[in-house]
Amino acid sequence: MSNWQEIYKQKLTIADEAIKLIQNGDRIIVPLANGQPPGLIAALVKQIKSGDFRELIYVDALNVQCPEIHAPETAEKINAQLDDRKFKEDSFNVVMFTVSPMDKHGFFSTGINPDYAFAVTRQPQRPKILLEVNEKMPRTYGNNQLHISEITAVIENNSPLYCLPEIPLTKEDEIIAGYITEQVPDGACLQLGSGSIPNTLGKFLSDKKDLSVHTEMLCDSYRELYLEGVITCREKTYMSGKWLASFVLGSQELYDFVDKNPLIELWGAQTIIDPAKASLNDKLISINTALEVDLSGQCALEQAAYRQFTNTACESSFVEASWQSKGGKSFIAAYSTYTDTEGKLQSKIVPALNNFVAVGRADVQYVVTEYGIVFLKGRSINSRAEELINIAHPDFRDWLKFEFKKLMY
Protein backbone atom coordinates (compact mmCIF):
# COMPACT_ATOMS: atom_id res chain seq x y z
CA MET A 1 0.00 0.00 0.00
CA SER A 2 1.44 3.40 -1.02
CA ASN A 3 1.83 6.33 1.33
CA TRP A 4 -0.99 8.12 -0.54
CA GLN A 5 -3.33 5.18 0.06
CA GLU A 6 -2.51 5.26 3.77
CA ILE A 7 -3.37 8.97 3.91
CA TYR A 8 -6.57 8.24 1.98
CA LYS A 9 -7.60 5.65 4.58
CA GLN A 10 -6.93 8.15 7.37
CA LYS A 11 -9.14 10.81 5.76
CA LEU A 12 -11.91 8.43 4.63
CA THR A 13 -15.08 8.83 6.70
CA ILE A 14 -18.86 8.94 6.33
CA ALA A 15 -20.89 11.95 5.25
CA ASP A 16 -22.31 12.77 8.70
CA GLU A 17 -18.81 12.85 10.20
CA ALA A 18 -17.34 14.90 7.34
CA ILE A 19 -20.03 17.57 7.74
CA LYS A 20 -19.06 17.98 11.40
CA LEU A 21 -15.92 19.70 10.08
CA ILE A 22 -18.15 22.57 8.92
CA GLN A 23 -18.71 25.29 11.51
CA ASN A 24 -21.49 27.81 11.94
CA GLY A 25 -20.63 30.88 9.86
CA ASP A 26 -18.64 28.98 7.23
CA ARG A 27 -18.92 30.03 3.60
CA ILE A 28 -19.49 26.99 1.39
CA ILE A 29 -19.27 26.65 -2.38
CA VAL A 30 -19.97 23.63 -4.58
CA PRO A 31 -19.61 23.24 -8.37
CA LEU A 32 -22.31 23.02 -11.02
CA ALA A 33 -24.53 20.03 -11.74
CA ASN A 34 -22.67 16.71 -11.40
CA GLY A 35 -19.86 18.34 -9.46
CA GLN A 36 -22.22 18.73 -6.50
CA PRO A 37 -21.71 15.91 -3.93
CA PRO A 38 -25.19 14.56 -3.10
CA GLY A 39 -24.08 12.51 -0.09
CA LEU A 40 -22.31 15.41 1.59
CA ILE A 41 -25.11 17.84 0.79
CA ALA A 42 -27.74 15.46 2.17
CA ALA A 43 -25.76 15.28 5.42
CA LEU A 44 -25.45 19.08 5.45
CA VAL A 45 -29.22 19.44 5.00
CA LYS A 46 -29.78 17.14 7.98
CA GLN A 47 -27.53 19.32 10.14
CA ILE A 48 -29.19 22.53 8.94
CA LYS A 49 -32.66 21.15 9.76
CA SER A 50 -31.46 20.22 13.25
CA GLY A 51 -30.72 23.89 13.89
CA ASP A 52 -26.96 23.51 14.30
CA PHE A 53 -26.22 26.02 11.53
CA ARG A 54 -27.79 29.47 11.38
CA GLU A 55 -25.23 31.64 9.63
CA LEU A 56 -23.98 29.56 6.72
CA ILE A 57 -23.48 30.98 3.26
CA TYR A 58 -24.04 28.36 0.56
CA VAL A 59 -23.41 28.95 -3.15
CA ASP A 60 -24.33 26.68 -6.04
CA ALA A 61 -25.78 26.79 -9.56
CA LEU A 62 -27.49 24.35 -11.94
CA ASN A 63 -28.62 22.23 -9.03
CA VAL A 64 -29.70 18.97 -10.66
CA GLN A 65 -28.57 16.54 -7.96
CA CYS A 66 -29.45 18.02 -4.57
CA PRO A 67 -32.78 19.91 -4.60
CA GLU A 68 -33.27 19.41 -0.87
CA ILE A 69 -30.74 22.16 -0.10
CA HIS A 70 -33.18 24.65 -1.68
CA ALA A 71 -36.31 23.31 0.00
CA PRO A 72 -38.06 26.11 1.96
CA GLU A 73 -37.43 24.53 5.36
CA THR A 74 -33.69 24.40 4.56
CA ALA A 75 -33.14 27.55 2.51
CA GLU A 76 -34.74 29.81 5.11
CA LYS A 77 -32.02 28.80 7.57
CA ILE A 78 -29.04 29.58 5.34
CA ASN A 79 -27.92 32.39 3.07
CA ALA A 80 -28.33 30.50 -0.22
CA GLN A 81 -26.99 32.36 -3.24
CA LEU A 82 -26.58 31.66 -6.91
CA ASP A 83 -23.24 31.98 -8.63
CA ASP A 84 -22.99 35.19 -10.66
CA ARG A 85 -19.31 34.89 -11.56
CA LYS A 86 -18.66 38.06 -9.53
CA PHE A 87 -17.59 36.56 -6.22
CA LYS A 88 -14.04 36.62 -4.92
CA GLU A 89 -12.58 33.17 -4.48
CA ASP A 90 -11.24 34.05 -1.02
CA SER A 91 -14.80 34.70 0.15
CA PHE A 92 -15.17 30.96 0.80
CA ASN A 93 -13.55 28.70 3.35
CA VAL A 94 -15.25 25.38 2.49
CA VAL A 95 -15.48 23.75 -0.94
CA MET A 96 -17.08 20.37 -1.69
CA PHE A 97 -16.72 18.32 -4.88
CA THR A 98 -17.69 15.04 -6.47
CA VAL A 99 -14.44 13.60 -7.86
CA SER A 100 -13.14 10.55 -9.68
CA PRO A 101 -11.23 7.92 -7.66
CA MET A 102 -7.68 8.71 -6.54
CA ASP A 103 -4.88 7.60 -8.90
CA LYS A 104 -1.61 5.96 -7.86
CA HIS A 105 0.02 9.37 -7.46
CA GLY A 106 -2.57 10.55 -4.94
CA PHE A 107 -4.53 12.81 -7.30
CA PHE A 108 -8.29 13.12 -7.72
CA SER A 109 -9.78 14.63 -10.88
CA THR A 110 -12.70 17.03 -10.47
CA GLY A 111 -13.72 15.39 -13.73
CA ILE A 112 -16.46 17.07 -15.68
CA ASN A 113 -16.96 19.90 -13.15
CA PRO A 114 -13.97 22.01 -12.14
CA ASP A 115 -16.03 25.03 -13.33
CA TYR A 116 -16.11 28.06 -11.00
CA ALA A 117 -15.38 26.21 -7.72
CA PHE A 118 -11.90 24.91 -8.54
CA ALA A 119 -10.31 28.35 -8.19
CA VAL A 120 -11.35 28.41 -4.53
CA THR A 121 -8.99 25.48 -3.84
CA ARG A 122 -6.07 27.58 -5.08
CA GLN A 123 -6.63 30.70 -3.00
CA PRO A 124 -3.79 31.72 -0.62
CA GLN A 125 -5.89 30.92 2.45
CA ARG A 126 -6.61 27.28 1.66
CA PRO A 127 -10.19 26.21 2.40
CA LYS A 128 -11.44 23.00 3.93
CA ILE A 129 -11.88 20.60 0.99
CA LEU A 130 -14.46 17.82 1.34
CA LEU A 131 -14.57 15.22 -1.43
CA GLU A 132 -17.17 12.67 -2.46
CA VAL A 133 -15.44 9.97 -4.50
CA ASN A 134 -17.66 8.54 -7.23
CA GLU A 135 -16.48 5.79 -9.58
CA LYS A 136 -18.92 7.09 -12.19
CA MET A 137 -17.23 10.53 -12.37
CA PRO A 138 -15.03 10.61 -15.51
CA ARG A 139 -11.35 11.34 -15.06
CA THR A 140 -10.31 14.26 -17.23
CA TYR A 141 -7.07 16.00 -18.08
CA GLY A 142 -6.33 19.69 -17.61
CA ASN A 143 -5.94 21.95 -14.60
CA ASN A 144 -8.49 20.24 -12.36
CA GLN A 145 -6.56 17.93 -10.05
CA LEU A 146 -6.61 17.79 -6.25
CA HIS A 147 -4.01 15.88 -4.19
CA ILE A 148 -4.90 13.79 -1.15
CA SER A 149 -2.43 15.80 0.94
CA GLU A 150 -4.57 18.95 0.59
CA ILE A 151 -7.90 17.26 1.31
CA THR A 152 -9.68 17.64 4.65
CA ALA A 153 -12.01 14.63 4.43
CA VAL A 154 -13.17 12.01 1.90
CA ILE A 155 -16.36 9.99 1.60
CA GLU A 156 -17.38 7.45 -1.05
CA ASN A 157 -20.72 7.43 -2.87
CA ASN A 158 -21.21 5.95 -6.35
CA SER A 159 -24.47 7.68 -7.21
CA PRO A 160 -25.54 7.98 -10.89
CA LEU A 161 -24.61 11.11 -12.81
CA TYR A 162 -27.37 13.39 -14.04
CA CYS A 163 -27.89 13.26 -17.81
CA LEU A 164 -29.69 15.95 -19.78
CA PRO A 165 -32.89 14.75 -21.43
CA GLU A 166 -32.88 14.90 -25.19
CA ILE A 167 -34.26 18.24 -26.33
CA PRO A 168 -36.65 17.91 -29.30
CA LEU A 169 -35.82 20.15 -32.25
CA THR A 170 -38.34 22.74 -33.33
CA LYS A 171 -38.83 24.39 -36.69
CA GLU A 172 -37.68 27.67 -35.14
CA ASP A 173 -34.48 26.05 -33.87
CA GLU A 174 -33.66 24.78 -37.33
CA ILE A 175 -34.33 28.12 -39.03
CA ILE A 176 -32.21 30.03 -36.53
CA ALA A 177 -29.41 27.46 -36.78
CA GLY A 178 -29.51 27.80 -40.55
CA TYR A 179 -28.96 31.57 -40.38
CA ILE A 180 -25.99 31.17 -38.03
CA THR A 181 -24.43 28.26 -39.95
CA GLU A 182 -24.02 30.48 -43.00
CA GLN A 183 -21.80 32.77 -40.90
CA VAL A 184 -19.52 30.03 -39.51
CA PRO A 185 -16.27 29.70 -41.48
CA ASP A 186 -14.11 26.61 -41.84
CA GLY A 187 -11.49 26.52 -39.10
CA ALA A 188 -13.78 28.26 -36.59
CA CYS A 189 -13.42 27.75 -32.83
CA LEU A 190 -16.82 27.09 -31.26
CA GLN A 191 -18.41 28.25 -28.03
CA LEU A 192 -21.95 26.91 -27.76
CA GLY A 193 -24.11 28.02 -24.86
CA SER A 194 -26.82 25.90 -23.28
CA GLY A 195 -30.31 25.31 -24.63
CA SER A 196 -31.91 23.94 -27.75
CA ILE A 197 -30.72 26.61 -30.21
CA PRO A 198 -26.95 26.18 -29.66
CA ASN A 199 -27.33 22.39 -29.53
CA THR A 200 -29.32 22.38 -32.76
CA LEU A 201 -26.55 24.33 -34.44
CA GLY A 202 -24.20 21.40 -33.94
CA LYS A 203 -26.39 19.32 -36.20
CA PHE A 204 -26.09 21.89 -39.02
CA LEU A 205 -22.29 22.11 -39.15
CA SER A 206 -21.51 18.74 -40.70
CA ASP A 207 -20.26 20.33 -43.93
CA LYS A 208 -17.70 22.52 -42.13
CA LYS A 209 -14.01 21.66 -41.87
CA ASP A 210 -11.41 21.71 -39.10
CA LEU A 211 -13.49 23.23 -36.32
CA SER A 212 -12.14 23.46 -32.77
CA VAL A 213 -13.45 23.97 -29.23
CA HIS A 214 -13.09 26.61 -26.51
CA THR A 215 -16.28 26.68 -24.47
CA GLU A 216 -17.62 26.94 -20.95
CA MET A 217 -20.04 24.01 -21.37
CA LEU A 218 -19.20 20.92 -23.39
CA CYS A 219 -22.42 19.40 -24.77
CA ASP A 220 -23.26 16.43 -26.99
CA SER A 221 -23.08 18.48 -30.19
CA TYR A 222 -19.28 18.58 -29.93
CA ARG A 223 -19.02 14.81 -29.64
CA GLU A 224 -21.29 14.34 -32.65
CA LEU A 225 -19.25 16.77 -34.75
CA TYR A 226 -16.03 15.02 -33.75
CA LEU A 227 -17.39 11.63 -34.78
CA GLU A 228 -18.36 13.16 -38.14
CA GLY A 229 -14.79 14.36 -38.63
CA VAL A 230 -15.75 18.05 -38.38
CA ILE A 231 -13.84 18.92 -35.20
CA THR A 232 -10.11 18.37 -35.67
CA CYS A 233 -8.53 21.36 -33.86
CA ARG A 234 -5.93 21.52 -36.65
CA GLU A 235 -6.33 25.29 -37.02
CA LYS A 236 -6.70 26.11 -33.32
CA THR A 237 -4.41 28.99 -32.39
CA TYR A 238 -4.63 28.77 -28.57
CA MET A 239 -3.54 25.47 -27.02
CA SER A 240 -3.52 23.85 -30.42
CA GLY A 241 -4.99 20.39 -30.70
CA LYS A 242 -6.91 20.59 -27.41
CA TRP A 243 -10.57 21.00 -26.60
CA LEU A 244 -10.96 23.39 -23.66
CA ALA A 245 -14.01 23.55 -21.40
CA SER A 246 -14.88 24.18 -17.75
CA PHE A 247 -17.74 21.69 -17.37
CA VAL A 248 -19.51 18.91 -19.25
CA LEU A 249 -23.27 18.33 -19.22
CA GLY A 250 -25.17 16.01 -21.51
CA SER A 251 -25.66 12.29 -22.13
CA GLN A 252 -23.91 9.27 -20.61
CA GLU A 253 -22.32 8.76 -24.04
CA LEU A 254 -20.75 12.19 -23.70
CA TYR A 255 -19.43 11.40 -20.21
CA ASP A 256 -17.91 8.16 -21.51
CA PHE A 257 -16.37 10.08 -24.40
CA VAL A 258 -14.55 12.61 -22.22
CA ASP A 259 -13.29 9.99 -19.74
CA LYS A 260 -9.47 9.81 -20.00
CA ASN A 261 -9.68 11.45 -23.44
CA PRO A 262 -6.34 13.18 -24.14
CA LEU A 263 -7.99 15.53 -26.63
CA ILE A 264 -10.05 17.21 -23.92
CA GLU A 265 -8.90 19.41 -21.04
CA LEU A 266 -11.13 20.74 -18.26
CA TRP A 267 -10.01 23.97 -16.59
CA GLY A 268 -11.58 26.29 -14.07
CA ALA A 269 -14.09 28.77 -15.48
CA GLN A 270 -11.91 31.75 -14.61
CA THR A 271 -9.41 30.54 -17.21
CA ILE A 272 -11.87 29.42 -19.87
CA ILE A 273 -14.09 32.52 -19.92
CA ASP A 274 -11.29 35.07 -19.60
CA PRO A 275 -11.70 37.15 -22.80
CA ALA A 276 -7.94 37.79 -22.96
CA LYS A 277 -7.35 34.03 -23.25
CA ALA A 278 -10.43 33.00 -25.22
CA SER A 279 -9.74 35.67 -27.85
CA LEU A 280 -6.37 34.06 -28.62
CA ASN A 281 -8.43 31.59 -30.63
CA ASP A 282 -8.79 32.93 -34.18
CA LYS A 283 -12.31 32.75 -35.65
CA LEU A 284 -13.92 32.37 -32.22
CA ILE A 285 -17.63 31.87 -32.85
CA SER A 286 -19.85 32.20 -29.78
CA ILE A 287 -23.55 31.33 -29.85
CA ASN A 288 -25.77 32.08 -26.86
CA THR A 289 -29.43 32.74 -26.17
CA ALA A 290 -31.48 35.59 -24.68
CA LEU A 291 -34.78 35.86 -22.86
CA GLU A 292 -35.39 39.36 -24.21
CA VAL A 293 -33.78 41.90 -26.52
CA ASP A 294 -34.82 45.54 -26.59
CA LEU A 295 -34.77 47.91 -29.55
CA SER A 296 -31.40 49.36 -28.56
CA GLY A 297 -29.85 45.88 -28.67
CA GLN A 298 -29.60 45.30 -24.92
CA CYS A 299 -30.01 41.64 -23.97
CA ALA A 300 -31.49 40.04 -20.86
CA LEU A 301 -30.25 36.52 -20.37
CA GLU A 302 -31.14 35.56 -16.83
CA GLN A 303 -34.55 36.84 -15.77
CA ALA A 304 -37.88 38.27 -16.81
CA ALA A 305 -39.59 41.11 -14.91
CA TYR A 306 -36.75 41.00 -12.35
CA ARG A 307 -37.43 37.36 -11.50
CA GLN A 308 -34.21 35.39 -11.92
CA PHE A 309 -34.44 32.13 -13.87
CA THR A 310 -30.75 31.40 -14.50
CA ASN A 311 -27.43 33.21 -14.12
CA THR A 312 -25.36 35.38 -16.40
CA ALA A 313 -22.88 32.55 -16.97
CA CYS A 314 -20.27 33.40 -19.61
CA GLU A 315 -22.26 35.09 -22.39
CA SER A 316 -20.91 38.62 -21.97
CA SER A 317 -17.32 37.33 -21.67
CA PHE A 318 -17.58 35.39 -24.91
CA VAL A 319 -19.27 38.29 -26.70
CA GLU A 320 -16.22 40.38 -25.82
CA ALA A 321 -13.77 37.58 -26.63
CA SER A 322 -15.32 36.98 -30.05
CA TRP A 323 -15.00 40.66 -30.91
CA GLN A 324 -11.33 40.65 -29.94
CA SER A 325 -10.67 37.39 -31.78
CA LYS A 326 -9.22 37.60 -35.28
CA GLY A 327 -12.18 36.74 -37.52
CA GLY A 328 -14.44 36.11 -34.51
CA LYS A 329 -18.21 36.60 -34.35
CA SER A 330 -20.81 36.38 -31.56
CA PHE A 331 -24.50 35.59 -31.94
CA ILE A 332 -27.38 36.13 -29.52
CA ALA A 333 -30.28 33.92 -30.57
CA ALA A 334 -33.88 34.09 -29.40
CA TYR A 335 -37.27 32.90 -30.49
CA SER A 336 -39.36 35.87 -31.60
CA THR A 337 -42.15 35.08 -29.09
CA TYR A 338 -43.07 33.16 -25.98
CA THR A 339 -46.37 32.23 -24.33
CA ASP A 340 -46.96 33.74 -20.90
CA THR A 341 -48.60 32.05 -17.91
CA GLU A 342 -52.02 33.22 -19.09
CA GLY A 343 -51.56 31.59 -22.48
CA LYS A 344 -51.01 34.90 -24.28
CA LEU A 345 -48.37 35.31 -26.97
CA GLN A 346 -45.68 37.87 -26.09
CA SER A 347 -42.76 39.31 -28.05
CA LYS A 348 -39.19 38.60 -26.99
CA ILE A 349 -38.12 41.74 -28.80
CA VAL A 350 -39.39 44.59 -26.63
CA PRO A 351 -39.27 48.41 -26.77
CA ALA A 352 -37.11 48.65 -23.63
CA LEU A 353 -35.91 46.04 -21.17
CA ASN A 354 -37.78 45.69 -17.90
CA ASN A 355 -34.90 43.49 -16.77
CA PHE A 356 -31.25 43.54 -15.77
CA VAL A 357 -28.96 43.97 -18.76
CA ALA A 358 -26.54 41.06 -19.23
CA VAL A 359 -25.03 42.08 -22.58
CA GLY A 360 -24.92 45.79 -23.34
CA ARG A 361 -25.99 47.30 -26.64
CA ALA A 362 -22.45 48.43 -27.47
CA ASP A 363 -21.18 44.86 -27.25
CA VAL A 364 -23.83 42.91 -29.14
CA GLN A 365 -22.83 41.85 -32.65
CA TYR A 366 -25.44 39.59 -34.24
CA VAL A 367 -29.02 38.99 -33.06
CA VAL A 368 -30.95 36.11 -34.62
CA THR A 369 -34.60 35.01 -34.56
CA GLU A 370 -36.53 32.68 -36.84
CA TYR A 371 -37.33 35.82 -38.91
CA GLY A 372 -33.77 36.76 -39.74
CA ILE A 373 -30.31 37.80 -38.61
CA VAL A 374 -29.05 41.36 -38.05
CA PHE A 375 -25.65 42.89 -37.29
CA LEU A 376 -25.91 45.68 -34.70
CA LYS A 377 -22.34 46.53 -33.72
CA GLY A 378 -21.64 50.22 -34.32
CA ARG A 379 -25.14 51.05 -35.57
CA SER A 380 -27.20 54.05 -34.45
CA ILE A 381 -30.21 53.58 -32.17
CA ASN A 382 -32.65 54.24 -35.03
CA SER A 383 -30.89 51.73 -37.26
CA ARG A 384 -30.82 49.12 -34.49
CA ALA A 385 -34.54 49.50 -33.86
CA GLU A 386 -35.36 49.23 -37.56
CA GLU A 387 -33.27 46.07 -37.94
CA LEU A 388 -34.67 44.40 -34.82
CA ILE A 389 -38.26 45.20 -35.73
CA ASN A 390 -37.65 43.47 -39.06
CA ILE A 391 -36.78 40.19 -37.27
CA ALA A 392 -39.56 40.44 -34.68
CA HIS A 393 -42.72 38.39 -35.06
CA PRO A 394 -44.95 40.09 -37.69
CA ASP A 395 -47.83 40.39 -35.20
CA PHE A 396 -45.74 42.71 -33.01
CA ARG A 397 -43.95 44.88 -35.56
CA ASP A 398 -46.51 47.70 -35.67
CA TRP A 399 -46.64 47.76 -31.87
CA LEU A 400 -42.84 47.98 -31.69
CA LYS A 401 -42.77 50.85 -34.19
CA PHE A 402 -45.41 52.73 -32.21
CA GLU A 403 -43.64 52.15 -28.87
CA PHE A 404 -40.28 53.16 -30.36
CA LYS A 405 -41.73 56.54 -31.39
CA LYS A 406 -43.17 57.00 -27.89
CA LEU A 407 -39.74 56.45 -26.39
CA MET A 408 -38.50 59.35 -28.57
CA TYR A 409 -35.26 57.73 -29.54
Secondary structure, DSSP 8 states (H G I E B T S, - for coil): --HHHHHHHHHB--HHHHHTT--TT-EEEEEEGGGS-HHHHHHHHHHHHTTS-SS-EEEEES-SS-GGGGSHHHHTTSEEEE--S-S-GGG-SEEEEEE----TTSEEE-TT--TTTGGGGGSSS--EEEEEE-TTS---BSS-EEEGGG-SEEEE--------------HHHHHHHHHHHTT--TT-EEEE-SSHHHHHHHTT-TT--SBEEB-SEE-HHHHHHHHTT-B--TT-SSSTT-EEESEE-S-HHHHHHHTT-TTEEE--HHHHT-HHHHTTSTTEEEEEE-SEEETT--EE-SEETTEE-S--TTHHHHHHHHHHSTT-EEEEE--SEEE-TTS-EEESEESS-SS--SB-TTT--EEEETTEEEE-TT--HHHHHHHHHHTS-HHHHHHHHHHHHHHT-
